[in-house]
Amino acid sequence: MKRGICFCIILILASAACKKIPSEQINNYQPAITPVGTPDGDAVTKEIGTAGGSISSADGKIDVTIPSGAVTVNTQFSIQPITSNCPGGLNAYRLLPSGITFPNPVTISFKYTDEETDGSLPELLGIAFQDKSGIWYRIPSANIDTVAKTISVKAKHFTDWSKLSRLAIMPRGNLSVKIKKSLDLNVVGAPDAGTSVKPDNPTPGEDDLPPLPPPTPFNTEWYVNKEKGGNGTIGTILNGSTTTTTYTAPEKIPSPSVVAAQAQLTGFTWKAKIMGQEMVFNKVVLPKRIKITGEEKKFAVTLRYIKDTSVGIPGLRYVDSVSMIIHVSPDAKPDSVVFATDIENHAPGSLPDPFLYKGCFLHEFIPETYGTIHFTSGKGRVFRESLGSGAYNDMVEVDMANDHTAAPRWRITNGCNPGGPLTYIRGGDLNGSPIKYPDGVLKFYFPLTQSTIQTHQSYHPYISYTVQPL
């Protein structure tokens, strides 16, 4: 996936002097002590011998490569996904066996996705391990490969490991907001809280490691699509002294409908190893994609089946109906999904009921659990109907699944029978009822732009339907 958002990073060689992170933005450099993670998925186990080999997690997000000579006998290796309590943690794993020191270090490689770095940058990813006291330590030598989208470290022994984002706009995940609505954002980071000598450090050649503090909020300058504070077309974002800001969507959906909220941070540096080269970040702009949506469109629909009966009595009609709510996504376009809820199948009947014909024949409708139409579900799509000369209508097409159809019946009592009242049953046939639809589905249509209540005729001659925008 190519990024459609531009951001600015000034990169300087690692030999340049680094400024300290402002102390007021760190929790006094106190390391975070967190509980040990618990299993969160299927473990993978594999036997690997002296020739080396590799093992990957069941979700494919972490690979461990064991070089030749790392073990002296066949050894069971395993990867167990665990909950990540690491500050800024994205996903974590427990690697086994424990208690073994590898003479030739193994390689631990995490994969990352564009979605995981939305609101952050690949260059701000990190890898950390948790020691026995519950403190997490970031590995400065972790190498970020921005082409393969991996971040890797060397390890002499195993423990619990987590991939983390050192700085990110929160909340994480895909964000969307309706027009004229607001969304709170803030920047949270896990900056290095000084250094600590770790004799049990699992990475070779590194003894001074930065422990991670609890997630820390940062003051930033906020932009929308590179414009400070945004504007009425793309939405506005507040700038102030607080660590939390508010983005407010515009009154109309912009084009394109996805905007970038950007947090600019200056005044400190971040070091990282990118494609094998040590780099220092002197200025960071974090981009976060926000999709602007409209209000969901809803329509109240009532379908009616009305037909003169075939029992030979003029003026007697059979009636069946169903009501529902049709939902259309706010950014509806051709092939957008449409669905029905609140489907209510009404009891069938006849009009009038009871009905006395010629003073003798009393017609009484026999109640049925199911009528000629009985819908159980409905879904559809938006499609574009051509009107010629480049004009078109956006239409809503709904497919209703019909089930348990039954033809109507009447109890007829002849009160004028010379031998006394005579009762019999008529019906069961309305010239083809119960109606059959192709694949058990009835289709109906109405304009997406319909703004007033309207009645439409179905392609079925006896079914009409009323559509009312809500």
N, C-alpha and C positions, 0 to 999 in steps of 0.2 A: 504494500500500500504506500503510495507516494504521499508525502506530507504536502498539504496545500497551504500551510501556514509558515510564514517566514519568521525567523527569530535571529537575534544577534548574540554572538559569543565572541569575545576577544580572547584569543589564545596566545599565551606567552610561554616561552621555554621554561622548564621547571627551575632553571637556575635563577630566575628572577626572584626578588624578595617577595615574601607573602605577608599580606596584612593580616592581623588577627581579626577574628570574628568579633563584632561588638559584644562586650561582656553582658550588656543588658538584654541581649537576645539569647543568652544561654542560661539554663537553670543552674548557675554557679558551677558549671562543669561537673555536676554530680552524675555519675553513671546510672543508667536505668537498670534495675534488677527486676526481672520478670519471671513468672512461673515457666516451668519446662513445658514445651508443647506436647499435645496429646495426638495419638494417631488419627489421621484424617484422610483415609483412602487406602488402597491396596498396596501392600509391600511387594517388592520384586526381589527375589533371591537368585544368586548365580554362583556357581563354583568356578574359581579362577586359579590357575596354577602359576608356576614359576615363569612361564613364557609370557604372562600378562594377558590382558584382555580388556573388555569394557562392559559396563552395565548401565542401563537407563531406567528411569522411573516409569511407572505404568502410564502416567500422563504425558511422558515425553518432554518434560520441562527441564530435566537435569540429566546430565551424562557424567559418568565417572570413568576415567581411563586409567587402568593399572599397567604401568610399564613392566618390561621384563626385569626380574630380579627384585620386584617390590615385596614378594612373599617367597618363602623358601619351601613351602608345601602347598598342596591344594587347599584353598581357603574359601569359606562361604562369605560372599559379600552380599549386602542387602541395602535397599533404599526404601525407607518408610516415610511417606508424606506425613507431616505433622502440622498442627495449627501454629501459625507464626505469631509469636509475641515480641518479635524484634521491633524496635522503633523504626518506623518506615517500612516494615517488612511487607513483602509481596507474596512470597511462598517459601516454605521451609521444609527441610527433610532431615531425618535421622539416618546417618550413614554408619553402617556396621561392616566389619567387626570393630569393637572398641578394645583399647588396651594393647594395640599392636602399633609399633613404630615402623614405618616403611623406610628402608634404607634408600630406596629410589622413590621420591615423592610421586604421589598420584595427582591427576588433574581433575578438578571439579569444575564443570562448565554448566552454567545456567543459560537457558534460552530466554529471550524477552520478546515482547510484541509491541507494535505501535500503540495498541490500546493501553498497555501498561505504562508507557511513557507519555501518554496524553496528559497534559498538566505538568509535565516534567521534561526531562531531556535524557536521551540514552547516556550522555556523558556524566549524568548525575546518579547512575546506578551504582550499587555497591554490593559486596558480599561480606557477611559477618558470621561469626560463630559464637556460640554461647558456652561459657565456662561453667564449672561446677557450682560457682556461687550465684549463677543466674545473670551475670553481666555479659552483655554482647560487645564484641570487638570487631570493628571493621578492618578488612585486610587492604592496606593501601596499594599493594602490588597487583590487585585484581586488574586484569586486562580486559578492556571493552572492545569488542570487534563490532564496529557499526555496520559492516557489510554482512557478516554471517548472523548478526543480531544475537551475540552471546557475550557473557562475561565469565571469566575463568580465573581460578587460582590454583596454586600448587599446595598440596597438603602432605604432612608427614604422618598424621594419624587422624582418626575420625572423631566426630562429635555431632552436635546439631548445627545445621547451616541454614542460612536464610539469604535470599536475594532481597535487596532493599532499594528504596528510592531515597536518596539523601535529601531531596528537596522537591516538593510537589504542591500544586494547587489542589485543595480539597473542596468538596468531596471527590473521591475517585470515581471512575466508571464513566459511562456515557451520560452526558447531561442534556436535558431538554427543559425548556420553560415556555409556557404559553404567552401569547402576546399580552402586554401590559402587566404581566406578573413578574415577581422578583425571585432572586436566587442568591443565597449567601455563599460567599467564597472566602477562603483564607489560604495562606501559604504556610505549610508546616514542614519542618526539616529535622533531621537528626545529625546535627553538626558534630564534628569530632570534639569530644570533651577532654582536651589535653592528651597526654600519653601515659601509658602504664607499662612497666616491665612485666612481661609474661613468660616465665621460664617454660610453661607448658604450651606455648604458642604452637599451633599445628602447622604453620607455614614456615618454610625454611628461610633462613637469612633475615628474619624480621623478629626482633625482640621487643621493640617499643611500638606498641599498638594503641590506637585511639579507642577508648571505650565510648559507647554510644549513650547519650543522655536521653531522657524521655523526649518524645516528639515536642518540638518547640515552635510556637507561632512566630512569624516574622512580619515586620512592617515593610510594605512595598509601595511602589507607584503602580497604578492600574491603568490599563489601556484596553480599548476595544478596536480590533483591526488596526492596530498601531496608532490610533488616535487617543490621546490622553483624555480619560473621562468618557470617551465615546460620544455619541450624538443621538438625536431623535430617530434616525433611520436605522442604525445598527444596534441601538440600545445604549444605555448609559451605565457607568460604573463609578462608585464613590471613591474619592481619595481623601484620606484623613490620617489621624494619628493612631487609629485603632488597627488591630491585626486582622479584623474581619471586615470585608467590604460587601456591598450589595450591588448585584447586576440587575437592572430592570429592562425587560424586553420592550421593543418599540410597539407602537399601536398597530402596525401592520407587519406581516411576515416579510423580511427583507429578501433580496435576491443577490447572492445565494442565501438560503435559509440557515446556514451554519456560519456563526461568527466566532472569532477568537478573542476570548478574554486573556489578556497578557499581563503578567506580573513582572515588573522590572526590579531587580535587586542589585545594589551597588554597595561599595564600601568594605567588601571583604573578598577573599579569594577561596576557590575550591580547587584542589589538586585531583587529578585523575590520570590514569594510564590509558591512552587511546591508541589502538592499533600498535601497541608496543612502545609508544612514545609518551614520556611523562609530560603532562601539560598542566597549566594553571589557568583557571577561569577568573577573570577580573571583573566581568559584568555578565549577568545572566538574565535572560528574558524567557519566562516560562509561558508557553501557549496552552490554553485549554479550550477545546472545541465545545460550543454550546449550540444546540439546535433549537431554533425558534419555531414553535408550532401554533396553530390557531385553535379555536374552540372546536371540539368534536361536534359534528352535525348529527342531529337526531330527528327522526321522523316517526310519528305515530301512524300506523297503517292498520286499516280494518278491511279484510276481504270478505265479500258476501257472495254466496251461491244462492240465486233465486230462480226458480223454474216452476212453470205451471205443471200441475200434476198430470199423471196419465191415467187417473182413475175415472176419467170421463166426466168430471164435475167442473164446469167452468167457474172461475173465480177462486178456486182453491190452489194455493201456491205453497211449495216447499221452500224453507229458508234455512240456511246454515251459514255460520260466520266464524271468523277467527281474528283476533287483534294481536298486535306485537309492536315492539319498538325496533326500528332499523337504525344502526349506528354506522356512520361514515367517518373515517379518520380525518383529522383537521386539515392535513395537507393533501387532501384527496387529489389524485391524478389517475390517468388510465391504468387499470389493473390494481388500484388500491383495494384492499380487502374491505368488504361490507359484511355485517353479521346482524342477526336478529336476536333479541332478548325479550323476556316478559311475554312469551307466547301464551296466549289464552284461547283455548278452543271453547267456543260457546255451545250450549246445548242446541241441537237442531230442533226445528218445529215447523208448524204450518200456519198460514194466515188465510182466513181466521181459524181459530181453534177454541172450542168446537165449532163446526159449521153444519147448519141444517139446510139440506137441499130439498126444494119442493115440498117442504113441510113434513117430509117423511124420513129422509135419509140423514141420520145424524153421523157426521164424520168426526172422529176423535183421533188425534195423532198419538201413535204409540211411541213413548220416549225411548231413545236409543243412547247408549253410552258414547258411541261414535257416530258422526254424521258422514255426509258425502265428502266433506273435507275435514281432515284432522292432521294438523301439521305438528311435527315433532322437533324440527330444527330448521334454521335458515341461514344461508350465507351467500355471498355474491361478490360483485366487483363493480368498479367504475369503468365505464367505457365511453368512447367518444363517437357520437353519431354525426355523420357528415350531412350537412344541409346543402352542399354544393357551393361553388364559388368561394371555397376556402372557409365558409362558415360551418360551425358545428355546435352541438349541444353535448355537455357532459351529462351522461345518464347513469342512473343507478340500476343495476340488474340484480335481482334477488332470486335465488333458487330455494324453494320451500320443499322439504321432504314430507310427502303425504303418506299416512299410514292408517290402518284400521278403517278404511272406508266402508260405509254401509248404506244401502238404499233405504228410503223411508217407507213406513207402513202406517195404514190407518185402520182403526176398528170402526166398521160401518154397521149401524143398527137401523133396520127398516121397521119403523114404527107403524107403518100402514099395511103390513103383511096380514092377509085375512086370517091366517092361522096363529097370529100373535107375533110379537117382535122377533125379528130374525137378525142375528148378529154374525158378521163374517169379517175376514181380514182381506184387505186389498193393498196393493202397492208392491214393493220389492222391485219395482222396475220404473225408472224414469227415462225410458228411451235410451238406455245405455248406462244408467247409474248402477253401481257406484262408478264415478268417472275414473279413468285410468290415465296417468301421465307417463310420458317417456321416462324410464328409469325411476318411476315413483316421485318425480319432481315437477312442481308447478313453477313456472317462471313469471315474474311480473317486473315492470319497469316504471321509472318516473324520473323527471329531470332533477339533477342535483341542485340546480339553482331555484327550484320551486320554493316560493316564499309565502304562499297562501294555501289554504286548504283546497284540495281539488279531488275530483272523482275521475278515475280512469277505467276504461274497459279492458279487461284481459283478452288475450287471444282466444280464451275459452268463452263461448257465447253466453254462458250463464254466470260468469264470475266478473264482478266489478270490484274496485277497491278505492278507498278514500285515503289520501295521504295528507297529513298535517304536519308542517315543520314545528319542532318544539324549541 
